[in-house]
Amino acid sequence: MTHRPKFWTLPLDALTRPEWEALCDGCGKCCLLKLEDEETGGVAYTDIACRLFDPATCRCGNYALRKQLVPGCVVLDAETLPQIAHWMPQTCAYRLRHEGKPIPDWHPLMTGDMASVAKAGHSMAGRTVAEFEVDEEEYEEHIVEDLS
């Protein structure tokens, strides 16, 4: 399917579903388990990847059924984004566009190259631990301060 020219500059609620999906840079950061401080609301990322995360592709291993297989997984769309943007990665195109900011110059939509995410140091490929390999009481030991 053909996307409109520079569709990523349009308001998020104006995007078609294929354009919405193309906005994802494939970094895999949103698939990391996050810890939220109940008092401050602060979000800490871990290097622990969701059990459906494919570390080779940085994509969901079962995208169509993710919500059924992982009940805590969110379905990101223009309606849900305002409530969850605060825990999306700061480099996330969805979050940036929600905040009225441009997408990064290393984004595949800007470069035409899916490898640009890894080249810029933003891909989680090879940088995660599988969820089933970590006990829940050890999650805090896996907090990552810098995701870039």
Buried (B, 14 or more C-beta within 10 A) or exposed (E): EEBEEEBBEEEBEEBEEEBBEBBBBBBBBBBBBBBEEEEEEEEBBBBBBBBBBBBEEBBBBEEEEBEEBBEEBBEBEBEEBEEBBEBBBEBBBBBBBBEEEEBBEBBBBBBEEEEBBBEBEBBBBEBBBEBEEBEEEEBEEBEBEEBE
